Amino acid sequence: MWSFQEIKSSLARFLRYTGILYGLSLLLQLPLHNVIWPVRTCWQAVCGSVFLCLATRLWQSRRWYVALVLVTLLSVAAGYIPWWDRHVVSGSAVVSALVTGLSYFCAYSILRAVLHRRVRTPWGRRAGEVALFLGYTILGLLPPLVVLGYYGLSGHFFSVEIVLAIFQTTPREAWEYARTTGLFGWVLLACIAVSVPTGLYFLMGREKFVPWRGKSLAVFLVAFVAAVLCLQNATKPLYARVLYRESKTALGEYAKYQQGLQDRQAKLRSLHGLSTNAEPGLYVLVIGESTSRNHMHAYGYHRETTPWLDRATKQDGTLLFTKAYSNHTHTVPVLTYALSQKNQYDRRSLPDAYSIMEVAKTAGFRTLWVSSQNTLGPFDTPVATIASTADKTVWINGAATISRYDQALLPALRQLPLDAPGHTLLVVHLMGAHGDYTERYPREEEVFHGGPSRNVDQYDNAVRYNDRILGEIYGMVARQPGFQALVYLSDHGEDPDRGVSHEYTKFTWPMTHIPFVMLASPSFRRTDAYRTLRNHRDAPWTNDLLYDLLLTVLDIRGIIDRDSRFDLASPAYDCPAERLRTGHGQKCLLDDPALQAAGK
């Protein structure tokens, strides 16, 4: 065991490191201008110093100290990223980044020293060393590298929205995103992510460890396990851990939504009197993609990007809603709310929220879903789960590619029983103007050139092509003898002017500015719902309230827990701008300069 002198020396080293880390922790918090509970800061410093004492007992080379400083700086820089992006960051989170970076590296160093001490064969030591370093790279190096790399490419921090988007993105969409945002940058980021761990590995090299007596191994292992347990509490505010927890929670909610499908349907069947009083016929919902009303001529844009809609707005029965917003800027979170009972203004659990497809089908509607979007599988997202409940679901594009333009939907629509007797709800989900914009329209449909940027020209061409497809869909369904109404809106907007697409970490208000249009038949124009909607054309509205609107348009009766204040088709609609939000509750519509200029 250690001698008294060695114990005294270790204790002195521990106290010295604790003081240094505590002072450094206070220094790192100064730019954040917030007060941190000193006890937590001291506790984090103690945890870090335990690892540091154990590691420096075994490693005393200059190159090891250089590596320690580099990886700690890397972790601290990643902890500051949200603050650099003008988000609120606690000082405790930055100190957690410091302690975590330092502790992970020291833990790896200790385990590597133990490996060399206990494994005798050279090949065994080499294999164990590589395995240890791969584990350390995944846990300790890649998280800060990804956060810093993404910030370097985009100027924004790596948020939970990005994690969810990655899980819901197909290989083709990922390729289009990388190509439009700068392929060279992503290649450079990948090279850095490989070269930094590799460089660190060779920097440490075949260092010689300070020997210790055989019985000291037990002391090291006990202290190491205790330090690991302490670290769990010391790093709770760590940005990467918070990101992991939030992402896991959101993905878990999505999984529960699919698992609760049968329970929701059983509850719907148990509701007595769930039915429709609507006129029999065809009701159509067309969901656009990444289409901003800011680039639509029908909404005042200077380019003629919507020739069909321009003509349609001059006809009787067309309602153009002027202040519609998306509830988020990514497709899955937007449509998960828009097509279900869940919205930003209640506390309902997502797995318990009925979808409009489930309710309409139970009420007696024949339900049809046609999409040119990708699907990773039948239940990859809540949106796919909602689509899967339709009586007939058609996916135009494959799982890995988007190889066909939206016009490929038209033959599929012609094959559906749109003129069947009874009530029919048809949902059409377009690819619309989703980036890469040049992949959304044929070359012969290219009209605009010489705009403020090539990006804007391409986007405007995609919007114009989307307008033509929408016109053809309307022409097809309006010819059906039982046609009643068509509702068109986009999932979210886009900001091609700034070149930031619709990525929530780069949030701008144009990302939420969506078109919202209703085209009604003469018979539907006589309904109270239509007359109320006509009076609410200029009312602020967010598309997570689409479910409530559709219940009234389809005149479905018997649903409990409805709040007419959220129903745009109800005279009781009461959602002023100060109440409405986007970003799933994070941003108030009152903060939108465009809405302020329009006088709310």
Buried (B, 14 or more C-beta within 10 A) or exposed (E): EBEEEBEEEBEEBBEEBBEBBBEBBBEBBEEBEEEBEEEBBBBBBBBBBBBBBBBBBBBEBEEBEEBBEBBBEBBBBBBBBBBBBEEEBBBBBBBBBBBBBBBBBBBBBBBBBBBBBEBEEEEEBEEBBEEBBEEBBEBBBBBBBBBBBBBEBBEBBBBBBBBBBEBBBBEBBEBBBBBBBEEEBBEBBEEBBEEBBEEBBEEBEEBEBEEBEEEBEEBBEEBBEEBBEBBEEBBBBBBBBBBBEBBEEBBEBBBBBBEBBEEBBEBBEEBEEBBBEBBBBBBBBBBBBBBBBBBBBBBEBEBBBBBBBBEBBEEEBBBBBBBBBBBBBBBBBBBBBBBBBBBBBEEBEBBBBBBBBBBBBBBBBBBBBBBBBBBBEEBBBBBBBBBBBBBEBBBBBEEEEBEEBBBBBBEBBEEBEBBBEEBBBBBBBBBBBBBBBBBBBEEEBBBBEEBEEEBBBBBBBBBBBBBBBBBBBBEBBBEBEBBBBBBBBBBBBBBBBEBBBBBBBBBBBBBBBBBBBBBBBEBBBEBEBBEBBEEBBEBBBBBBBBBBBBBBBBBBEBBEEBBEBBBBBBEEBEBEBEBBBBBBEEBBBBEBEBBEEEEB
